[in-house]
């Protein structure tokens, strides 16, 4: 049995947006080439993600409440509310 090598990257605490962009780029590269397998490890400060099916009206406290606390919102390509 041949064991595939998996590379891992530990980003520790990093900005959400940076990790999100990197993840999307690496997936695109993986699809287009023979990039080895990899595992991304990271932690980010609080964020609020709104998926494709999300409705901002379902945020009970309102977006402004979270923004005043420094918690950003991101529209992402996955999930729903």
N, C-alpha and C positions, 0 to 999 in steps of 0.2 A: 504494500500500500504506500502510495506517495503522499507525503504530507505537504500541503500548500503552506507557504510562509505568509503570515499575516503581519503587516506593519501596523504599529499603533502610534498615535500622536496624542500627547497629553498637553492640552492648552491651558490647564488649570483654570483660573477665573479670567474670562475674556468677554468682551462685549458680545451680546447676543447676535447683533447684525453681522459682525465679522465671522462668527462661527457659521451662521446660516448661509452667508454668501460662499464661504469656503466649502461647506458641505455640498451645495448645489453645483459648484464648479467641479469638485472631485467626482461626483456622480456622473456629470456630463462627460468627463474625461474617461471614466471607467467604462461607460457605454460605448464610446468611440474607439477605445484602444484596449490593449492587453495590460492595463494597469494592474499591479498586484492588489490583493485584498488588503483592506485597511480598516482600522477601528479608530474612531475619533472620540477622545475623552475630553470633556470640558464642563465647566460650570459657568453660569452667567447670572448676573443680578436679575431681580424680578422684572418680568415683562408680561404683557398681555398679548396673546396671539389670537387673531381673528381669522378663522379658516374661510374657505370658499363660500360656505353656506351661512356664515355668521351674519347676524343682524345686530347692529350697534344698539338698537332699542332694547336688546336683551341684557345689556350691561346695566344692572340695577342701580348702581351708584353713579353711573354716567362717566364718560371718558375723562371729563375735566377733573373729577375727584382723584383719579389715578395719576393724571399728568401733574397735578399739584404736588403729589408725593414723589415725583420723579420716576414714575413707572411708565415707560413708553408702550405704545401700541404698535403692532405690526400686522399687516394683512399677509397671510401666508397661503401657500398653494395647497395645503392639506386641510382635512377635517371640516368641522362646522363651528358651532358656537362653543 
